[in-house]
Amino acid sequence: MDQYRCISTTEAADLIDQGADVVDIRDPQSFFASHITGARSLNNDNVHDFMANSDMDKPLIVCCYHGISSQSAAAFLVNQGFDEVYSLDGGFEAWQNAYPDRCER
C-alpha cells in the first residue's frame, strides 16, 4: 500500500477482528478517558519507540477525534515504512457511537 486509506467504523471493526493494531493520536487525557479497546496512545513523546517496536507489515488503524488529524498521521506512518495504514473516518466519536461496547477506559 503506497498510501493510507480512509475506512468506515464497520471496516475498522472487521480489521481489528482480524488482528489489526490501533493507535489513537488524541491527547493523553482524552485517550485515558475512553478509547477503542486494545488501542495504544501514540504521540510525539512515544512515536519513535512505537516505530522501533512495531510490526510494519501488520495492518494499522489510526484514530483521532473526528477523522481529520488521523489522515496526516496515517500519511506520516506510510512514509515511515508501514505497509498497510488506515485512517478511521469520523474518528473516535464515530467509533464510540457505532461500538460503545468496544471502548475501554
C-alpha positions as CSV (number, residue, x, y, z in Angstrom):
1,M,0.0,0.0,0.0
2,D,1.7,3.2,-1.2
3,Q,-0.9,5.4,0.6
4,Y,-3.2,5.2,3.6
5,R,-6.9,4.6,3.0
6,C,-9.8,6.1,4.9
7,I,-12.2,3.4,6.3
8,S,-15.6,3.3,8.0
9,T,-16.1,2.1,11.5
10,T,-17.5,-1.2,10.1
11,E,-14.4,-1.8,8.0
12,A,-12.2,-0.9,11.1
13,A,-14.1,-3.3,13.3
14,D,-13.5,-6.1,10.7
15,L,-9.8,-5.3,10.5
16,I,-9.5,-5.2,14.3
17,D,-11.2,-8.6,14.5
18,Q,-8.6,-9.9,12.0
19,G,-5.7,-8.6,14.2
20,A,-5.1,-5.1,13.0
21,D,-3.4,-2.7,15.5
22,V,-5.0,0.6,16.5
23,V,-3.2,3.8,17.5
24,D,-5.1,6.7,19.0
25,I,-3.4,10.1,18.4
26,R,-5.8,12.2,20.6
27,D,-4.3,13.9,23.6
28,P,-3.4,11.5,26.5
29,Q,-6.3,12.8,28.7
30,S,-8.9,12.0,26.0
31,F,-7.3,8.6,25.4
32,F,-7.3,7.7,29.1
33,A,-10.9,8.9,29.4
34,S,-12.0,6.3,26.8
35,H,-10.6,4.7,23.7
36,I,-11.1,1.8,21.3
37,T,-10.5,-1.5,23.1
38,G,-6.9,-2.5,22.7
39,A,-5.7,0.8,21.1
40,R,-2.4,2.3,22.0
41,S,-1.9,6.0,22.6
42,L,0.5,7.5,20.0
43,N,2.0,11.0,20.5
44,N,5.2,12.9,19.9
45,D,6.8,11.5,23.0
46,N,6.4,7.9,22.1
47,V,6.3,7.8,18.3
48,H,10.0,6.7,17.9
49,D,9.6,3.9,20.4
50,F,6.4,2.9,18.7
51,M,8.0,2.7,15.3
52,A,11.1,0.8,16.6
53,N,8.9,-1.8,18.3
54,S,6.1,-2.3,15.8
55,D,5.5,-4.8,13.1
56,M,5.4,-2.6,10.0
57,D,3.8,-5.4,7.9
58,K,0.7,-5.6,10.2
59,P,-2.4,-3.5,9.4
60,L,-2.6,-0.3,11.4
61,I,-5.6,1.9,12.0
62,V,-5.1,5.5,13.1
63,C,-7.8,7.1,15.2
64,C,-8.2,10.8,16.2
65,Y,-11.2,12.8,17.4
66,H,-13.2,13.2,14.2
67,G,-11.1,11.6,11.4
68,I,-9.2,14.6,10.2
69,S,-5.8,14.6,12.1
70,S,-5.6,10.8,11.6
71,Q,-5.1,11.3,7.9
72,S,-1.9,13.3,8.4
73,A,-0.7,10.8,10.9
74,A,-1.5,7.9,8.6
75,A,0.4,9.5,5.7
76,F,3.4,10.0,8.1
77,L,3.3,6.3,9.1
78,V,3.2,5.2,5.5
79,N,6.2,7.4,4.8
80,Q,8.0,5.8,7.7
81,G,7.6,2.3,6.1
82,F,4.3,0.9,7.5
83,D,2.8,-1.2,4.7
84,E,-1.0,-1.1,5.4
85,V,-2.3,2.0,7.2
86,Y,-5.9,3.2,7.6
87,S,-7.5,6.4,8.9
88,L,-10.7,5.9,10.8
89,D,-13.5,8.1,9.2
90,G,-15.3,10.0,11.9
91,G,-12.6,9.2,14.4
92,F,-13.3,8.1,17.9
93,E,-16.6,9.9,18.0
94,A,-18.0,7.8,15.2
95,W,-16.5,4.6,16.7
96,Q,-18.0,5.3,20.2
97,N,-21.4,5.9,18.6
98,A,-21.2,2.7,16.5
99,Y,-19.5,0.4,19.0
100,P,-19.9,1.7,22.6
101,D,-19.3,-1.8,23.9
102,R,-15.9,-1.9,22.2
103,C,-14.5,1.1,24.2
104,E,-12.5,1.0,27.3
105,R,-11.3,3.4,30.0
